[in-house]
Structures are given as C-alpha cells and as structure tokens.
Amino acid sequence: MHSDALAEIDFVKYGRWLRRVTGVDYPLALCLPDGAAVAQTEAGACLPAWLAELAAAGFAWPCAGDGMQRHDAGGASLLYLPVRGKQHLIGFVCLRAAPAPAEAPPEWDALAEALEDVGAGIADEFATKFELNKMAAELAERYEELHLVYAIDRHVRDLAEGADVFKGLLQSWAEH
C-alpha cells in the first residue's frame, strides 16, 4: 500500500519546483527504501539504470540523520534525502549532479535546501494520499456493513413468523 501511495504522487510537479528554484534540470527520481525508482523526471530517465549500477557495486543508501546525503561515484554525485512518514522511511528523493569541489559553492546550499523542500512536500503528499486510501478502504468496509443492516431490515419486514425471521437472518449473514 505504501508503494501505491508513492506511485500516486505527482512527481513531475516536484521536478518543476526544483528546476525553478535551482535553474538546472537535474535528473531527479523518487525511490523506494530498497532503491528501486518509482518515479522520475524526464531528465531523470537515466537514474534507474545508474542506481542499479550503484546497488550492484554495494551502495545501500546509508543515512546519517534526516538531511541530504551525498555519495560520489563515477564522476557524479548522488544527492539523496530520506523521505519519512510518521514513523518510518517511505523512500528517497535523489538527484544526480556533478561532484562539488572541496568547498561547496553557494548554489549547493540552495540545492540542498530545495531538495529538502521537495522531500518535505513529497512526505506531506504521501501522508495525505495514504490517509485517504485508508479512509476509502474503511468506507468500503462500512458500506458492506450497512448493506447487511438494510438486508436484515428488509427480511424482518417481509417475514411474519419468528422462526422464519431467524432463518432469513442467518441466511443473510451467511451470504455477507
């Protein structure tokens, strides 16, 4: 159910936000906790294959804290941010960038802040969609219960004898 809620997120919107803030169309992806990409921007179409190569080389999404993480590999930097639900990791938002020099320029600070904003937006949207999916499932369950109550009411009105009422109720319960 978690991956369903992640797949429902309008990820292209977050790619546009990042591009507007940074002025660069970074390859951007949204990944499950195991690193499998569930969504990516058009520029991020290359990311799933690159992430699979990193995983094959032993990369396991290490996280020190909740902020942006960095992994340098093959002439590029993977910047990733854990996206958390209420109490658990739901995935990572990640992008591929050229490696930063020893002293990170100010645009890397802006990129880190923008990536954190994108991650927070995704976490909020995920929480909303997850709760709506749970409510829809509960409403469907309650609908079945109401259907049973109305069926019982219909049987009680249609039957005159007490034994017939009980038999009809048992049959209705068995059907539901």
C-alpha positions in Angstrom: 0.0 0.0 0.0 2.9 2.3 0.7 4.3 1.9 -2.9 0.7 2.6 -4.2 0.6 5.9 -2.4 4.1 6.8 -3.6 3.2 5.9 -7.2 0.2 8.3 -6.9 2.4 11.3 -6.2 2.6 14.0 -8.9 6.4 13.8 -9.1 6.7 15.9 -12.2 5.5 18.8 -10.2 8.4 18.4 -7.8 10.8 18.3 -10.7 9.4 21.6 -11.9 9.8 23.1 -8.5 13.4 22.1 -8.2 14.1 23.4 -11.7 12.5 26.8 -10.9 14.5 27.2 -7.7 17.9 26.0 -8.9 17.7 27.0 -12.6 19.0 23.5 -13.5 17.1 20.5 -14.8 18.7 17.9 -12.5 18.0 14.2 -13.1 15.6 13.6 -10.2 13.9 10.4 -9.0 11.8 9.0 -6.2 12.9 5.7 -4.9 11.5 3.0 -2.5 13.7 2.2 0.5 15.4 -0.6 -1.5 16.4 2.0 -4.1 14.0 0.9 -6.9 12.8 4.1 -8.7 9.0 4.6 -8.7 9.0 7.9 -10.5 11.5 10.2 -12.2 11.5 13.4 -14.1 12.2 13.4 -17.9 15.8 14.3 -17.2 15.9 11.6 -14.6 15.2 8.8 -17.1 18.9 7.7 -16.8 18.7 7.4 -13.0 17.2 3.9 -12.6 20.0 2.3 -14.5 22.7 4.3 -12.7 21.1 3.5 -9.3 21.1 -0.2 -10.2 24.8 0.0 -11.1 25.5 1.7 -7.7 23.5 -1.0 -5.9 25.4 -3.7 -7.7 28.6 -2.1 -6.5 27.4 -2.3 -2.9 25.7 1.1 -2.4 22.9 0.6 0.2 21.5 4.1 0.9 23.3 4.8 4.1 21.8 7.7 6.1 23.4 9.8 8.8 20.4 11.8 10.1 17.5 13.1 8.1 19.2 15.7 6.0 20.6 15.5 2.5 23.2 12.7 1.9 25.9 12.6 -0.7 27.6 9.7 -2.5 30.3 10.3 -5.1 30.7 7.7 -7.7 31.9 7.6 -11.3 32.4 11.3 -11.9 29.0 12.2 -10.5 27.4 12.8 -7.1 24.2 11.2 -5.9 22.4 13.5 -3.6 19.6 11.9 -1.8 17.3 12.7 1.0 15.3 10.2 3.1 11.5 10.8 2.9 9.9 9.7 6.1 6.3 9.0 7.0 5.1 9.4 10.6 7.5 6.8 12.0 9.1 5.0 9.1 11.2 5.5 5.9 9.0 5.6 2.9 11.7 6.2 0.3 14.3 8.6 -1.0 14.2 11.6 -3.3 17.5 11.7 -5.2 19.3 13.5 -8.0 22.5 13.2 -9.9 24.8 16.2 -10.0 28.4 16.9 -10.9 30.7 16.4 -7.9 31.1 19.5 -5.8 34.5 21.0 -5.2 36.2 20.7 -1.8 34.5 23.9 -0.7 30.8 23.7 -1.8 29.7 26.8 -3.7 26.6 28.7 -2.5 24.5 27.0 -5.2 25.0 23.6 -3.5 23.5 25.1 -0.3 20.5 26.3 -2.3 20.3 22.8 -3.9 20.3 21.2 -0.5 17.5 23.5 0.8 15.5 22.9 -2.4 15.9 19.2 -2.2 14.8 19.3 1.5 11.7 21.3 0.5 10.9 18.8 -2.3 11.3 15.9 0.2 9.0 17.6 2.7 6.4 18.2 0.0 6.5 14.6 -1.0 6.2 13.4 2.6 3.2 15.6 3.1 1.5 14.5 -0.1 2.3 10.8 0.7 0.7 11.2 4.2 -2.4 12.7 2.7 -2.8 10.1 0.0 -2.0 7.2 2.4 -4.7 8.5 4.8 -7.2 9.0 2.0 -6.6 5.4 0.8 -7.1 4.1 4.3 -10.4 6.1 4.7 -11.6 4.8 1.3 -10.9 1.2 2.4 -12.7 1.8 5.7 -15.7 3.4 3.9 -15.9 0.4 1.6 -16.0 -1.9 4.7 -18.6 0.2 6.3 -20.7 0.1 3.1 -20.8 -3.7 3.4 -21.9 -3.5 7.0 -24.7 -1.0 6.1 -25.7 -3.3 3.2 -26.0 -6.1 5.7 -28.1 -4.0 8.1 -30.5 -3.0 5.3 -30.8 -6.6 4.1 -31.7 -7.6 7.7 -34.3 -4.9 7.9 -35.8 -5.9 4.6 -36.1 -9.6 5.8 -37.7 -8.6 9.1 -40.3 -6.5 7.3 -41.1 -9.3 4.8 -41.4 -12.2 7.3 -44.2 -12.6 9.7 -43.2 -15.7 11.7 -40.4 -15.6 14.3 -38.7 -18.8 13.1 -38.7 -17.6 9.5 -37.2 -14.3 10.6 -34.4 -16.1 12.4 -33.8 -18.4 9.4 -33.7 -15.4 7.0 -31.3 -13.5 9.2 -28.9 -16.5 9.4 -29.1 -16.9 5.6 -28.4 -13.2 5.1 -25.4 -13.3 7.5 -24.0 -16.3 5.6 -24.3 -14.5 2.3 -22.5 -11.5 3.6 
